[in-house]
Structures are given as C-alpha cells and as structure tokens.
Amino acid sequence: MNNFTALAGLLLASTTMTPAFAQDNHDVTVVLAEEADVIEPCMATRSNIGRIVLQNISETLTELDVRGDEGLMPRLAESWEMTGDNTWRFHLREGVKFSDGSDFDAEDVKHSFERAGSDQITCEISRYYEGIDITPEVVDANTIDFTTDPAQPILPLLMSLLTIVPSETPLEFTRDPIGTGPYVLSEWNPGQNITLTRRDDYWGEAPEVTGATYLFRTDAAVRAAMVQTGEADIAPSISATDATDPEMDFAYPNSETTYLRIDQNVPPLGDKRVREALNLAIDREAFIGTILAEGTQIATALNVPTTLGWNPDVQAWSYDPDKARELLEEAKADGVPVDTTISLIGRTGNFPGATEVFEAIQGMLSDVGFNIDLQMVEVAEHEQYYSKPYVEDRPILVGAQHDNSRGDPVFSMYFKYHSEGRQSGINDPKVDELIEAATAATGEERSALWSELFGYLHDDVVADVLLFHMVGHARVGTRVDFEPTIATNSSLQLSEIGFK
C-alpha cells in the first residue's frame, strides 16, 4: 500500500458514512476524477460528461458493441440502408418516449443534428462531422434521410455519437436534459454530486440499477480507497500504483492517446527544428512502469494500433537530448526566438498521475533549453486552450488525451489536423487533401490513405508531441457485477451493471 492510499484510507475511516454495500436497494455510487461542469447531451463525447449522460439519459441512433462481436447495433434506429450514392436512410424505433412524456420521432433526430452543429451553441459532438456536408431530411415520423457530400460510407457509425434531444430543446446548454434513455437527472448539486433515477416508462428492458449517485474526487488514491471501504461501488479511473487488489481492480484496454498539441502558427513552434527538439527531449520510456502503468505504449499516431490504416513503419522518436539542444542552437542562430516562454497547459484530472507526468515533461524540456511555464487547469478552463478560437496569441503546448474507440480515423483526423479543424495546430494543404480523400474512400483505398496520413503527420509535418497509448485501471466493489471495457474511458452504461 502506498502512502497516498494509506492516508486516504485513514481519512475515510475517520468520517461517518453509509457504505455502498449496506444499501438494501440497487442504487450505485460512482466516483469520478472530474466534476461535470455541464450535463448537456451534445457534450457527451467529453469523458467526464459522457460517463454520466451517454446511453443513460440520452441515447444515440446506433451503438458500437464493445463487449462482443456484433459490430454496429441498433439503438434508436432499428435499421438503415443506403438509398443512393450519398444518402443513408434510418428507420426509427416506434413507441419511444422522452422522459418528459413526449414522443420520439424523426423531427427530434433532425433537430438534434442541426442543434449540435449550430453556431449558437458550442457542442463537442459536431466536431466529428466537420469536413462533411450532411443534410438531414424527414421522410415521415419514423424515417429520416441523411445526404452527405462527399459520400460517407461509415455514416451509421458516425451516428453512434449523436445524442438525441426533443425538437423543442433550445439552442443553449440545458441544465435539465430530456432524453429517451433509461434514467433521468433527479438531482445536481454542483461541486458535490449528481443523481440519476431509473425511469418506469423506458422503452427497453429495465436495468437492474435503480439509481446512481456520482461523486467527484481528484485524488486517484482517494477514489480507490472509497471503493475499498464501500463508500463507492465503482471508480472507473484509478492509478496503476493503486491497483493492488486483484479481486477489485481491472486493467482494461484504453483507446486514449496522450499528446501535446502544438500550435504551429505562433513562433517559435512554427520551426520544424523546434518541434523535433520537443520530441527528442522527452524520455518516454522513463514514464512506463513508474508514473504510468506497465503496458502503456509509446505513440506514433494519435489513434491506437487497432485503428484502420495504422502505419507500422512509423518509428517512435528516440530520446536524444543532445540532438535537441543542437537543433535549438541551430534554430536560434537563424533568428528563431527559441528563448520565448512556452506555456504547457495540462488538465488536472485528465488521467491518474497527470500532474506528475506534465511536471516531468516540463523538467525534460527545460533541461535541453526550452523556457517552459507549466499550468495545470481544470477541464472547463482547459477547453479555452484546446479548441478554436484559441485563448491567447502566444506559444502553447496543450497536454491532452484523445479517445477514438470506434476503429476509424475519421473520428479524429479532421478536427485534429485539418487546417479548418477546431483543435488543429497546423495548416498543411497535403494533410487537408489526404483527410478529405480518406474520408470519402472505402476499402483498401481508405486504409492506405489513412496510413499515408499517419506517416506524413509524424515524419514530415511533426504535427505534435505524441506521447502514450494509455492503459486504464478501474476499481469495482464486491457487491456489483461489472467489468470495464474500452468504452469505460468515455461512457459508463448503468444498464451494464448487475449485482452479485
């Protein structure tokens, strides 16, 4: 037991609490690393929101099976087919009601899509549809067409991200989300907890979990201790050093890639030698098995190796601080302002050990001659640096994670690397062309184009500082029956939880 775990256990033991295992009903308590600043369905692709909202309050048209081999499954859409080169038709499930009692129909789907992409509201979901012109058209109450330009061969998979809200939902973030899912938001005490309660009129099979309370603790050791003592049932994210109980702790495949986004539009980061020096200065191997778990992989692309088009020929950056210093001196001699202060922005609760990781990176970069100012911020403030318009016109490295568990780079490449992408730090015509071509392609051509893009971004553009493909650890209490999956990183379906 490490000191943090021991301390957390003593603190918890000294407080008066009602253990989760003593509850007679089938409520569960989940302890998360980050508080949800909003509970808005169109923001459910952000992990701290998705674990509460996605498929619990708000559902999608389709759903990717990550526990079996069924692939893309129906949810609110029962079936779909192509009716032309550019048009997909979705047949919606009948008899579904929202939690306010209103009927679900095609107008709700149309409004949900248009709302997510409206410039009057900043929805994260819409970033996955950027670069594709998508037009929804209601055929009848239970049928809707989506016409795309260019043709979009995996549109049904893209629809696994679109959370459906009633057509009356205004173009502003809601504090009282209305969805078709099996749960409703019954209580929200900002800074303290969020409670969901099971609906009696849900269209599908009733889950075993009758209600869920979400608590928020930034310290991974405290989260682990809360499950150990019975104050919580599930901590979906704990550190590898706290995963010491083989009966309660699970390592699970994690689709997150940790990286530093470089904004190349601001000196000195526009100089390729500076970006190479950033990569050469970091000893990635030193993090694995220390701050980060054994099994963590060094990244050569923003997507994990199981993604379509993975390029095995791309080699990870070596650790070569002497070469990094040499490159910086060479750039400085050519007038590049390498002494400029560069802000390194990290997200406090992004992953267990995040602060320690970014502090170590700051030290490594400083050691080769960079002037690095580290700022660790909460999730809401982090968004100012992560998405356009960027908050300040100064050199910034944004430390972040990207999750793509759906197997195709289309869920990543446009908004991360296209010159018009909302989280892109580059402006490269060849990158834009490759993304646009791959998005519309099928089969072997699609895979080959993505593979070419991965190599070009890493070797020629040096688009960012790729760090790690992460491994997740969760602690699950003895009263519940739940095993985390690759999806646990971004969602936590209460319907998948049983009781022993």
TORKOL-616911 format. One record per residue: x negated, y negated, z of N, C-alpha, C in turn; residue in one letter. Coordinates in steps of 0.05 Angstrom, whole numbers, plus 5000, padded with zeros to 4 digits. Atoms other than C-alpha are relative to their C-alpha. Example, Ala and Ser with C-alpha at 12.3 -4.5 7.8 and 13.67 -1.06 7.14 Angstrom:
2
498250245000475450905156498249765000A 501650244999472750215143501549785014S 
//
This chain:
500
498350245000500050005000498249755000M 501650245001497149324981501049805021N 499350194979497348725027502649854994N 497550145007502948384988502450175007F 497849824994507348994994500550035030T 499849974971505849075068501349755012A 498950254990507348345081503049974994L 497250025009513848365041501750195017A 498549814984515948985080500549905028G 499750114973514748655146502049775001L 498150225001518548035126502950104997L 497349895005524448445101501050145025L 499149854976524548885163500849815023A 499450184978524848265207502549844996S 497650145005531148005175502450185003T 497549854998538348215185501250034973T 498949965027541148535122501750245000M 498349765004546149035097498850164977T 501349845021542449585060501950074977P 498349925022545049734990501050285003A 499149724999545250475006502250045021F 497949974980550050345063502849924990A 497450085012555450075017501650244993Q 498249785006561550525010500949994971D 498950025027563550254942497750044980N 501949965021560050294876499049734989H 501450255007557149584876497050055000D 503049985000549749504859498949725004V 501550254997544648974875497550024983T 502350005018539448794822498349755007V 501750234994533448354839498249944976V 501550095024530347964781497849815007L 502350184995523947564775500649714995A 499450275007527046944746503049945003E 497250084998533546574761501049934972E 498750085025538346484703500849705002A 499350284999538745734690502749944987D 497350015012544945844646500950284998V 498949745006549646424636501749974975I 498850065026551046274564499650234981E 500349775018552446854516498049964977P 501850045023548646534458497149975008C 502750014990542446514502499150285010M 500549734988542747264518497650144989A 502549885009536547414477497649935018T 502050064980532547104534500350195023R 499849764982530947664583501349945026S 498850054974532947314647503049964999N 497250035005539747174617501250264989I 499049755013540547804575500550225020G 499649794980539748264635502649975015R 497450054986546047944664502350014980I 497850065018550247774603500450224979V 499749835025548748254545501350275005L 498449754999553848814538501450035027Q 498550004975556248664609502349814999N 497950215003560048014599500749984970I 499650055029559147914524498950244984S 500849785017558748454471499349914972E 500950055027555948494401501650184980T 498649845020558648774336498850284998L 501449745002553449324333498050025023T 501849964977548649634383498050224992E 502149815006541949994374499750205023L 500349794980541550664410497050035007D 502749974991535150674451499650245019V 500149764982536851284494500150264984R 499749765017538051774437499049954972G 500850035028537451834362502349934982D 497650085016544051544339499549764983E 500650245016540750924310501949785006G 498250224996545450344299502950105004L 497449904992552150464334502149784999M 497850204998558950124332500349895028P 499150124974560949654388502649864995R 497550135006566049124370500750044970L 499449915028565449324297500050304999A 499849715002567750034283498550114977E 501549905024564550084214499349764983S 500850215018561249674160498950124974W 501049915026559249734087499349764983E 500650215019556349324030502250004979M 498050025021561649063982498949864975T 501350135022556748723936497049985006G 502850014996549348583928499249835024D 500650194979549648023980502050005023N 497850034980555748174022500450265016T 499349794982556948614082502849965012W 497350024988564048764107500050165026R 499849884974565248924180503050045007F 497349934992571549274204500150005031H 500150054971573149054275501850195016L 498549834982575649464333502649865007R 497450114994583049354345500750055030E 499149964973586449264412498149895022G 501950114981580548904445500949725010V 499350264989581948324492497649885015K 502050144984577447794522500950005029F 499450004972577147724597502149805008S 497850194994582047134594502750104989D 497549885010587247594562500649954971G 499650065028586647324491499050234983S 500749795018586047794432497449944985D 502550025016579347914397500750054971F 499549965029579547824321497749884984D 502150095018575447614261499449705003A 500650294996576246864276498049965023E 501950024978572546974341497250064991D 502749935011566747304303498949774984V 500950235017566446734253499249775017K 500750224982566546214308497550055015H 502449944985561246574348497549964984S 502350035017556546594289499549704994F 500350285007557745864270499249845025E 500750144975557245634342497150055007R 502849934993550545994352498149844982A 501750145018547745624292500549704998G 499350295001550844934305497749835011S 502050194990546144344314500949855024D 498950134976550644114370499450155026Q 500649834977548344674416497450154993I 502649875005541444984424500150295009T 499749714994542645734421497650154990C 502449845008536846224420500750214979E 499349795018540746744381499549924971I 500150095028540646314318497250024988S 502849995011533046354312499650264983R 500349755014533847074287501350004972Y 498750025026538046844228498849784983Y 501250215015533546274206498650114976E 501249915025530946324135501950164983G 498049855015537246694113502649835000I 497450155002543446324088502250205003D 497949804993549146714120502749855002I 497450125000556446544107502150205008T 497849824991562046884147502649924987P 497350065012568946944114502050205011E 498049834989575047214149501750124978V 498349875020578647734106502850045011V 497549994985584147884156499250025030D 500550014971584847934232497850205009A 501849794991580648564235497750064980N 502149965020575848474176498649734995T 501550245006570247974164497750074982I 502349975018565147904108497849805008D 502350174997558147624115498550014973F 501550025025554947384050497449865005T 502750104994547447264051498549924975T 501850085021542346914008497349955013D 500049785019537647253997501550245012P 498749754991540647954002498650095026A 501149934974539748214073500650295005Q 499549714997539048974075500550105028P 499749914972538949014151501949825016I 498250184986544548524167501550135023L 498749874977548349034210498250025025P 501850004977542149094254499749725012L 500150284990541748334259502449935017L 497650054985548848334284500050125028M 500249894973546648724345499149795020S 500850224982544448054373502249795004L 498050215000550647634360502150055022L 498149974979554547564425502649864993T 497550105010561947454412501549855023I 498450164982565946904447502649934987V 497450085012573146664436499749764982P 500250225020574346194378500549735013S 499550264987576545654428497549905015E 502450084985569545634460498849754989T 501150255011566844924454497150024993P 502850025009560144724424498349885022L 501650084978556844654491499650245018E 500549774983553845124542502350035021F 497849954981559145444585498950105027T 500649894973558845584660501950225007R 498049794994564646074656500350164975D 499949865025563146554599502450194999P 497749825006569146924569499050204980I 501049805018567347584537501950244998G 498549755003570048264515498850235017T 501449804986565248644560501550105025G 498749874977566949084620499949845026P 500350154975565148544671500649704996Y 499550295000566947824688498249875021V 501550154981562847294722501949915023L 498150074978566247234791498849805019S 501250204982561146814829497249934990E 502650105007555046394814499249785020W 501250194981551146054870497249944991N 502650065011545345704835497850015021P 502249974981538745874868500350235019G 499649794981541846444907500750274987Q 499149755011545846974870502149964978N 497949985020550447164813501450265004I 498549754996556047674819501850054976T 498249915021559648054764501950215012L 497949814991566148454776501150144977T 499049835021568749024735502949934993R 497350065010574948884692501750255001R 498149775001581049324697501150054972D 498849985027583149184625498050024978D 502049975020576749334589500850214979Y 499149835022577849664520498750285001W 501549755001572650204531500350165026G 500149834976571150724584499049835024E 500750164976570750424654497350105011A 502649924988563550424681500450085029P 500049934972562050724748499549775019E 500650234983559250074775502449815001V 497750184996564849654804499249715001T 500950284999560749024813497049995003G 502950044998553648754811499349735011A 501150254990550048224851497149984991T 502750055009543747924821498749805019Y 501750174984538447634867497549934986L 502450105014532147264847497749975019F 502450024984525247354877497649994981R 502350035018518947114842497750195006T 502349834992514147564880500750294994D 499549725008513748264849499950195024A 500249834976511748574916502549985016A 497550044985517948284949502250164986V 497949865015522348564893499850305005R 500449724995519249254902500850085028A 499349944973520049224977503049995005A 497150024997527349024972501450264992M 498849745007528949664935499150225019V 501049804982524550074981501650015026Q 498650014975528349835042503050014997T 497149985005535249865009501449744998G 498750255004536549125003500949964971E 499350015028536949214928499950294989A 499949745013538349804882498050034977D 501849995023534249624821498449744998I 501850225008528249174807498950084973A 500949925026527349224732497249934993P 502750085006520548894735498549975026S 501850024978515249034787497250034988I 502749985010507649024781499050295001S 501149735000503549634766498850075027A 501249954974499949564833502150075021T 497949944981506649614869501550254993D 498649765009509050214830498650255012A 501449804985506650704883501750245009T 498249804991512751134896501050164976D 499149855024513651694844502950075000P 497249945000520751814867501849774992E 498450245006523051104855498949834977M 501250185020518250794805499850134973D 500049915028518650854730498349824983F 501350155022513850644676501650044975A 498449975024517550504612498849854977Y 501250135023515650324541501149714998P 499350285000515549574535499549884973N 500250115027516749214470498949715001S 501150274997513648564497497149984990E 502850075006507348264467499449735013T 500950254987503747744509497949874981T 501850145018500147204469499949705008Y 500250294997498046474467500749884973L 499250135025501746074414498249744996R 501750235006497045564381501549814982I 498950205018499844924352497749884984D 502350075016495044814295500349714989Q 499650275010497944124279498549795016N 501350194982494043794336497150075004V 502849944996486443734338499450065030P 501849875019482044094355501050284990P 499049735006486644704345500450064971L 499749965029487244594270497550114987G 502549895011480044814261499850305005D 500049714997479445554247497850105019K 502249914982472845604284500849985029R 499150034972476145344347501950235007V 498149784994481745864341498550275002R 501649764997476546414330498650005027E 501350014974472846174392501950065023A 498049934980479146214433500450305002L 499649715000479946944413497550145010N 502549874992472647124423499449965030L 500750064972472446814493501450175020A 498349864980477547274525499250305000I 500649714996475447954553502650145006D 497449884996481948314542499950265015R 500349754986479348984567500049975030E 500350044971477948684635502749995015A 497450024987485448594649501450275004F 498549755000487549314636499050185022I 500749834977487749744698499349835024G 500550184977486649134742502549835005T 497550164997491848584737502350134985I 498049875016495548954683499850315001L 499849714996497649684682498250154980A 501249815019493750264652502150064979E 498149955022496850404584500649744985G 499750255015497149664565498150014976T 501649995024494649594494499249724991Q 500950265012490649034462501449964974I 498250065023494948694410498449904976A 501150115025493148574337502349884983T 497750125013500148344318502049925021A 498050084981506048014351502050225006L 498249774996510048654343498550255008N 501249764990508649324375499450204977V 500849825022505549904335502250174988P 497849855012512150254325501749844980T 498550175018514649674283499550064971T 500349965029515849744208497749824989L 502150165013509749524168497549975017G 502450024982504749604226497550054983W 502549995016497749494197497750115017N 502149884983492749984228497249914993P 502650095008486949664191499149755013D 500750254986487249024232498550075026V 501649944977481849044285500349785021Q 499850194979482548714353497549835003A 502350184996478048124369498250125022W 502049914980471648324406499649775020S 500750204980469447974469497149914995Y 502650105007463647534448499749715007D 500150284991462846904490497749844987P 502250145013456146734458500849904972D 499150085026459246724389502149785002K 498050214995465046304417498649735004A 501550254995460045784443498749904974R 501350085026456445784376502049874982E 498050115018462845654338500949735010L 499250264990464845084384497849794995L 502250185006457944764376500049924971E 499950065029458444824301502349824993E 497750185006465344514300499549725011A 500650264989463043954346498149844983K 501950145018457243794300501349894975A 498550105024462343704244502149795008D 498250214992466243194285502750105012G 497549904989471743654312500049945030V 500050084971473843394382500450245018P 499649754984472644054418500049945030V 500050064972471843694485502849905010D 497350084993479243484484501250195020T 498649834981483243734543502350154986T 497949835012487644314520501750115023I 498149904980493844484561500650294995S 499249725002495045214575502550035018L 497449994987502445304593500850295004I 499149734994504445944628502849995014G 497449984988511346174651499850175025R 500649894974511246344725500950295003T 498949734995515846954727500250174975G 499849875025514647184656499450305001N 500749724995511447844678498550025026F 501649974975508348124742497149944995P 502850075003501547814751499549784980G 500450205021502747254701498149785009A 501750224990499546714744497050095000T 502749904998493347144756498850034972E 501049975028492747304681499249734988V 500650265012493146574660497749865014F 502350124985488246354715497450134989E 502449875011483246874689499449904972A 500450105028484246644617498949725001I 501150274997483145924639497050015006Q 502849984993476546134670498350094977G 501549905022474246524609499749784978M 500150215021475945954561498149775009L 501750214989472545444607497150084998S 502849905000466345874610498649974974D 501350045026465045804535500049714991V 500150285007466145054535502649864995G 497450145003473544924528500749855026F 499050164977476744394573502950075003N 497449884998482944764596501449905026I 498250084977488544484641502350195001D 497949804997492945044666502449895014L 497550084987500144904682501950245000Q 498049794997504845454708502749875005M 497450144998512145254698502250215001V 497749835000519045554707501150024972E 499049935026523045834649501349764985V 498650225013527245204635498049804989A 502050195009521144754631498350124978E 501649865019517345274591501149964972H 498750025026522445214534499249744986E 500850255013520244484522497550034984Q 502549965014513444724501500150224979Y 499949765016515645364467501549964973Y 498350035024520845114416499949714991S 499950275011521144514370502649865007K 502450175002521243934377498250035025P 501849964978515044044420499949755017Y 499550214981514943624482497949774998V 502050215001508443244472498050054976E 501949995022503443084416497250035012D 502749944989497343404450499450294996R 500749725005493544054441501150185023P 498749834980497544604476499750294991I 499849715003496745354482502350095018L 497649914985503445654503499750305005V 500049724992502846304541502850115001G 497349905001508846734527500050304994A 499549735008511747414513502150004978Q 498049965021515547644451501050285001H 498849744999520348224453501450074974D 498649905024522248604390500250305002N 499649724996525149284406501650134977S 498249905021529149354342498650114975R 501449855020523649604297499449874974G 500550145025523449084242498949725005D 501150274995519148454239501849774994P 498150225007525048054212501049865026V 499150114974526847944286497949825012F 502250154989520247584296498849794981S 501950145017516747314235500849724993M 499250275010520946724211499649795022Y 500150224980521746344276497349985014F 502750024988514746514300497949894981K 502350065018510646384237500749844975Y 499350165024514646054180499649705007H 500550294995513045314172502549865011S 497650114989520345174188501050145025E 499249854976520645664246499949845025G 499850184976522645364312497850045021R 502249964980516845674351497450044985Q 502449975016511645654296498049785005S 502150204998504945314304498349974975G 501650005025502645404232501849894977I 498750095025504345134163498450114977N 501649875020501745614111501950114978D 498249925021505145704043500050304994P 500149715005502746424035501650155021K 498449884979505746604102502949984994V 497250045006512346294082500950184978D 499349835023512346674016500350295008E 499949724991510847344049502450055018L 497749964983516147254102502650004984I 497650015016521447064051500350244982E 499949775017519647634005500650255016A 499649764984519448164060502850015011A 497350014988526047934090502150114980T 498049915020529648084024499350274988A 500949755013525748714006501250245015A 499149754988527549444021497850214997T 501749765003523950104029497049945003G 502950014998516450164017499049714995E 500850285005516049453989500249835025E 499650154976518849164053497750065020R 502149924982513849554095497349894991S 502650095011507949364050499749705004A 500150294997509648624053499649925029L 500450064972510248614128497150075008W 502749924993503648984133497949794990S 501850215011500248474088500149755017E 499750244983503047914131498550035026L 501449954975500448224195497049954997F 502950035005493448254166499249724995G 500750285007493547554137500249825024Y 499750174976496047234202497750045019L 502149954980490747574244497349934990H 502750035010484647544199499449744986D 500550245017485546954153501049745013D 498950244988490046464189499049975029V 500650004971488046644261502349845013V 497650154993495146434278500349955030A 499650034971494846534353497950175014D 501749834984491246884410501750235009V 498549764993494347574412498650145023L 501249894976493247904479500750295004L 499449734991497048524500502850094992F 497449875001502749004485500450125028H 499749964971505449074555501450275007M 498649774989507749664598501749905023V 498250094979513749554643500250215022G 499649834977514849834713502649915014H 497550064985521549864749500150185025A 499549834976523550104818503050035002R 497249934999530250454824500650155026V 499449894974533450614891501250284998G 499249725000535351314911503050054998T 497149955001542851214912501149984972R 499150045027543351034838498650184980V 501149835022542251444775499549824976D 500650185022538651014725497150034992F 502849985009532451084682499649774979E 500550225019529650464647499150094973P 500849955028528450444572498649764989T 501250235014525149984522501849765001I 498050235000531549564525500149875027A 499850124974530849444600498449745002T 501550255001526048894583501849764995N 498350235009531648464554502950035007S 497249964992538148774578500250225021S 499649804979540949194635502950055001L 497149945002547549504618500950155026Q 499049884976551349654682501450264994L 498749755007555150194645498250234998S 502049785001548650594641499150095028E 500849944973548150624717502150195012I 498349824986551051214755499250025029G 500649974972550851444827499550305006F 500749724992547752064859501850105022K 
//
